[in-house]
Each structure stands twice: as structure tokens, then as C-alpha cells.
Amino acid sequence: MEQVETHDSYWVATKKPLEVLLFLLPFLVFYELSLVLVLRRDGGETLTNWAHEALNRYLNFAIPDIIGLSFPAIAVVVVLLIWHVLTRASWSIRLSTLGFMLLEAVAWTIPLVVFSRVVHELVPLVVLQEDVVSQLGPMGKIAISIGAGLYEELVFRMLLIFLIHTLLVDVLRLPSAPSTFLAVVCSAILFTLYHPLQGPDESLSAARVAFYMVAGLSFGGLFVFRGFGVVVAVHSFYDIFTFFSSN
């Protein structure tokens, strides 16, 4: 009897590792090429973000020189492939799923943009552009945005939420649902502290704290309910909008 292959619903498929990997592959390739062609400055220094740099520094002892700044991208690919193999899921996907993931990410970006515009009325420039970043061309700003989406979400969502959830559930024996909520909140707090929180007068800005906390909670919720691929795209698209709208 001929076996009919079945596919998961869109809402399930978007959180599966193979779909996430294929969806993020263009982001990863674009950022890796940009590290060499766009973000390398005079003197050989490469402009990147803290999350990407921290991953390299933390595992520097295990990284061959030939891999260098590409290690985080390789790690993302390897982790997602191993995850897929362990789940024993099919290697077949629907290409339409990837297209709808892109549209969904754009849709989720819109409310975050609207909220940032509201905060912008309270304090200028929700996102501060460093001089070196503001001097980049369009491709450089897109690359920086995609790098932030990839590696800040990898650190603050995939790694932190997983580690905190594991600690609460497996060590402290707390229920899974409240542990997930606490993990999202903790990761959002750390995500907020990671960003500049001073206003124009150099004092702590409540508006900035509120914005980054809401953004961190939103990204955390998207990661839990919609998966790593969608939240990376939302973060990247928001940063791209911010860079170009603030010029």
C-alpha cells in the first residue's frame, strides 16, 4: 500500500528546526558575506554586535583561526541540523511555509514600529546610532540589523530562555508554563540592560526602559509561540526600519 506523506500545519511547521534553518539561511549567508565585504574596516577590524562577538570570545579556545567570526553562524546551522535529526522529522518541507513566515514576520514588525513611534514622541531616538554605525552605507546598516536579529535572539531568546527554563523545571522542579513565563521575563530584563538606557540629559530614561522591556517581552513571546525563525526576522526588520527612518 502506498504511503501518503503528511505535512504539519503552518503554525507547527514554522517552529520546526529544518524550516527555521532554511528560512534563516539567506540571513546567515548575507551577514557572513557582509562581515567580509561590507563590515570590515581599515586595519582589519570587523564591525559586529556584542552578542556575535561574545559568542566568539566565550568559545575562543575551541575555534580554529580559519573559522573566526563565522563560528556563530556555523553553530546555528549545526544546532538546527542536530535538532532536526534528533526529532526524526521528514526532510520534506513546503516552500510556501517559508514565504508565509516572511509575511508573518513583516506583520509582527508593524505593531513594534508603531509602539516605537509612540515612545519616540516621549524621548528622541529610541535606538542610538553609534558614530561608526551611522557612517555605514545602506548595505552595512542592513547587515548590522540582520546580525543583531540573528545573534541577539540567539543569546537572549534561544540560549537564555532555554537555560533559565531548564534550571527552573529540571533543577527547581517548577511547572513548565510558569517557568517559561519567568524565563521570558528574565531574558527581557537582561535584553533591556544590554541597551543604552540614558535619555538626552544622560539620566535614566523611563521611556527607553519601557520600550526595550516591551520589545524584549514581545520577542520572547514570539520566540515561544512562533519560533526562532520568525523572531529573528522581526528583530531584523525592525532594526532595518529604525536605521533608515532615523536618517
N, C-alpha and C positions, 0 to 999 in steps of 0.2 A: 504494500500500500504506500502510495506516495506521501511523503511528509510535507506538510504545509508550514512554511516559516512564518512566525507571527512577530509583530513589532510592538514594542511598548507604546503607550500613549505619549504624546508630545511632552506632557508635564513630567513624566517619569524619565523619558529619554534624555532630556536636557541636563539631568543630573548624573548621567552615566559617564564613566571616565573616557570611553572612546569618543563619544560625541563631544565632550568637553575638550579633549585633545585636538580633534580635527577642527573644532571651532576656533580654538586659540592658536593653532599653528600659524596662520598668517600674522597674528600679533607677534608671536615669538620670532618668526623669521624677519619681519620688518624691524623689530627692535635690535636683533643681533646684527643685521646689516648696518643699521644706523650707528651702532657703537663703533663701527669701523669707518664708515663713510661720512657720518654727519656729526657725531658727538665727540670725536677725538680732537683735542685742542693742541695748540702749539706746545711742544715739549713732550708730547706723547701721552699726556694725561687725558683720561676719558671722562666725560661728564655723565654721571648717572645719578640714581637716587639712593638714599640711605639704606632702604630695605635691600636693594640689589647688592650694594657694597657690603652690607653686614653679612649677608649670606656667604659672600666670598671670603670675608675676613674670618668668620667663625669656623669655616671648614678649610681654611687656607692650607693647613698641614696635609690635607688629603687631596689637594687639587694639583695635578701636574701643570707646569707652566704653560704647556701648549694649549690647555683648555681655557685658563684665565677667566675673563669676565663671562664666558659662555656657560660656566658651571651651573648657575641657577636655571637657565633655560633647559640644559640637559637634565637637570634634576626634575623639573616639572614634567618633561616628556617621559622619563624613566618611571617616575612615581605613578603617573596616569596609566602607563602601559602595564606595569606590575599590578596595579589595582584592577585593571580590566581583565588580565589573565586570571587573577585570583577569583574574580566573580564568575568566571567561565561563561561570560555572556557572548552573544554572537558577534562576529566581526562585520556583520552587515548592518548598515545604518541607512536612514532615509536622508538624502541630501536636503530635502525640504525642511527637515528639522533644523539644520544649520542656518538656513535662510530666516526661518521664523525666530530663531534665537537672536539673530541680529536685529530684527524688527522689535522684538520684545525688549532688548537692551535699550534701543532708542526710546521706546515708550517709557521705560522706567527712569531714563535720564531726565525727561521733561519735568516731573514734579521736583526733582532735586535742583534743577536750574531755576525753577520758579521760586523755591524756598531761598536759594542763594541771592536772588534779586531782591527779595524782601529784606534779608539781612543786610544786603548792600546799601539799602536805604538808611540803615542804622549806623553802619560803620563802613568807610570806604575800603574797597578791595578785600574781599573775604580771603582771597588767596594772594599772598605776597609773592611777587616775582623777584627772585634774586637778579642782580645786575647781569650775571653771566647767562642766565636763562633768558632774560628779556632781550638779549642781543642775538639770540638764535633766530635763524630763518624759520619759515613755516614747517619744513620737514623736521627740523630739530625740535620744535615745540610739540609736534605730533609724536615724535619719538619719545620725548620726555614724558608725555602724557600716557602713552602706552606702557612705558616702563613702570610708571607709578601704579597704573592699573594692575599690571601683572604681579609685581613683586611686593607692593604694599598689601594687596589682597592675599598673596601667598603667605606673608608673615602674619598680618593682623587677623585674617579670617581663617584660612586653611590650617595654619600651624597653631596659632594661639587658641582658637576655639576648640580645635581637636585636643590640644594638650590640657586645657582647663576642663573641658568636658570629661576627659579620661580621668583626671585627678578627682573630680567630684563624684563620678559614677563608680569607678573601679577601686579607688582608694577610700574615699569617704562614704561610699555606698548610698549616695543620694539618688533620688529618682531621676530618670533621664530628661524629662521635659523641663523641670525647673533648673536642672544643671545646664541644659542648652541655653536657657534664658540668661542665667548668670554668666555663662561663657561669652555670650554676645555682648552683654553689658560691660564686662571686664575688658574685652577686646576693644570696645568702643571708647572706653576711658583711656586706654593706652594709645589708641589711634588719635584721640584728641590731644593728649600730651605730646605726641610726636610732632604736631604742627605748631607754628608760631601763633601765640595767643594774645600778643600785645596789640593795642589799638594805636592810632596815630600819635597819642601822647605817651607811648611806651608803657602804659599801665595795662593791667589785665583787662581784656575786653570780654564782657559777658556775652556780647553778640557773637564773637568768634568761638567762644567755648560752646555756646548753644548750637552754632552751626556745625562745628566739627563733631559734636556729640550726636546730633541728629543724623549727620552723614554716616558716622560710624555705626549707629544703630540700624540705619537703613541698609548699609552694605552688609551688616551682619545678618539681618533678616533675609535679604536677598540670597546670601550665601546658603543659609539654612534651608530656605524654601524653594529657591530657584537654581542653586548650584554655583559652582566656582566659575564656569564659563560666562554666565550672564553677568555676574557681579564684576568680573574683570572688565567686560565691555562697557558696563555702565560707568564705572570709575574712569576708564579711559576716555569715554565720550564726554563726560562732564569736565574733565581736566582740559580736553581739547577746546571745548566751548569757552571755558574760563580764560584760557590763554588768548584766544582770538577776540573775544568780546571785550577784554580789558585794554586792548590796544587803541 
